[in-house]
Structures are given as C-alpha cells and as structure tokens.
Amino acid sequence: MPVAEILVAGDEILSGQTQDVNSFWLCRALTARGVFVRRVVQVRDDETAIAAEVAAARAGRANLRVCAAYPINHSATTAAVPW
C-alpha cells in the first residue's frame, strides 16, 4: 500500500487566521485511492522547519504532499526550501 505524508506550511494556519481544509480534502482523496496517510504535520513559515519535515518524509519513504497558502505567494518561505 502506498504511504503519504501531508505537510501544511503557514503561519496563517497555526495562528488561527485560516482554517486548514486542504489536508482534510487530501486525506479523503488519498485514502479513497488506496493510499495510507501516515501523518499530517503543520509548521510555521520557517525554512528550517519545512526542510526538516521534507527530509523526514524522504527518510520514511513516503510520498509527500504539501499544502501552502492560496493564492500562492511566490515570495513564500516554501519557495526557498530545497525540494
């Protein structure tokens, strides 16, 4: 069974300004397609924290799905992370 992890990045999520509905939708969609969602992680817009979670997903051999702000802010911290 394929394994996925979801990374939600955004200060607006963790401050309560924006509700995260993307990970809910992704969990339902992936599960319906036979993918086991191992975990959902939320982090602030911090390059080091985002990079650490990307590395952890890679080490665990999971497919990583990233949820970020919409519309996409091209100056966002996620753009600086080495994927």
BELTA-V297963 format. One record per pair of residues at least 12 apart in sequence whose C-alpha atoms are under 10 Angstrom apart, sorted by the first residue. I is the first residue (numbers start at 1). J is the second residue. Records with the same first field share a line. If there is no record, write none. Layout:
I=J / J
This chain:
1=34 / 35 / 36
2=30 / 31 / 33 / 34 / 35 / 36 / 37 / 38 / 61 / 62 / 63
3=30 / 31 / 34 / 35 / 36 / 37 / 38 / 39 / 60 / 61 / 62 / 63 / 64
4=27 / 30 / 31 / 35 / 36 / 37 / 38 / 39 / 40 / 57 / 60 / 61 / 62 / 63 / 64 / 65
5=23 / 26 / 27 / 35 / 36 / 37 / 38 / 39 / 40 / 41 / 53 / 54 / 56 / 57 / 58 / 60 / 61 / 62 / 63 / 64 / 65 / 66
6=22 / 23 / 24 / 26 / 27 / 37 / 38 / 39 / 40 / 41 / 42 / 53 / 54 / 57 / 62 / 63 / 64 / 65 / 66 / 67
7=23 / 39 / 40 / 41 / 42 / 43 / 50 / 53 / 54 / 57 / 64 / 65 / 66 / 67 / 68
8=20 / 22 / 23 / 40 / 41 / 42 / 43 / 44 / 45 / 50 / 65 / 66 / 67 / 68 / 69
9=41 / 42 / 43 / 44 / 45 / 46 / 47 / 49 / 50 / 66 / 67 / 68 / 69 / 76 / 77 / 78
10=42 / 43 / 44 / 45 / 46 / 50 / 67 / 68 / 69 / 76 / 77 / 78
11=42 / 43 / 44 / 45 / 46 / 68 / 69
12=44 / 45 / 68 / 69
13=42 / 43 / 44 / 45 / 68 / 69
14=42 / 43 / 44 / 45
15=44
18=69
20=42 / 67 / 68 / 69
21=67
22=66 / 67 / 68 / 69
23=40 / 41 / 42 / 65 / 66 / 67
24=40
26=65 / 66 / 67
27=39 / 40
35=63
36=62
37=62 / 63 / 64
38=57 / 60 / 62 / 63
39=57 / 62
40=64 / 65 / 66
41=53 / 66
42=66 / 67
44=77
45=68 / 76 / 77 / 78
46=76 / 77 / 78 / 80 / 81
47=76 / 77 / 78 / 79 / 80 / 81 / 82
48=77 / 80 / 81
49=81
50=66 / 77 / 78 / 80 / 81 / 82 / 83
51=78 / 80 / 81 / 82 / 83
52=81
54=66 / 81 / 82 / 83
55=82 / 83
66=78
